[in-house]
Amino acid sequence: MIPGLRVNTRSADFSVTIDFAGLDTFSVAPGEWFDRRILETYRQRTSHAAPRFFCEGGPAGLLPIAVIAGFAPSIAITMDRHDYVSFKARYHALPNSLFTIGPFRIGGTSDPVFDSTRIGFDDRRSAVTIRPRKKTLPLVLGVVSSKV
């Protein structure tokens, strides 16, 4: 999380909770330009030296069909007291340091355009909560694909 800091993730006190204000899946499809018959017709007609583009494991072997999006995500990390105190002290000692946890970028600048995350500390629970500053944009969590 923070360079040089170790958190005991095997501790009985350690937990991570991820919440979303909303979670949804929406369908995606290629435009009218896409013709699956071209892939089926020319799938096996590439040179033997060429990569197998349209097969399993190939760079064009999957076709996105849906996007999974989360809205207003938050991550709560609870840790043992020692790790929490160390984390909090290190975080406040390095106000301009940048670190990431999943999609969250924390610190690194005071510019509100680039400082995308808000971090909160709960001393009573030894917990750190991380949320985006802007809650108006969804976060793409994954893409569902089908074989070409």
Number of C-alpha atoms within 10 A of each C-alpha: 14 16 9 6 11 11 16 12 14 9 10 9 14 17 14 13 10 11 14 14 10 11 15 12 15 11 11 14 10 10 7 6 6 10 10 9 9 9 17 12 9 10 14 13 10 11 8 8 6 7 11 18 16 19 16 12 11 11 11 14 16 17 16 15 14 16 16 16 19 18 18 18 20 19 19 19 19 20 24 18 16 11 18 21 15 13 20 16 11 16 20 10 10 12 13 13 15 16 15 12 11 8 13 19 18 25 21 14 14 10 9 9 9 12 17 17 18 16 17 12 15 12 12 7 14 20 22 19 17 21 20 20 14 12 12 9 11 17 16 14 14 12 16 15 14 10 12 15
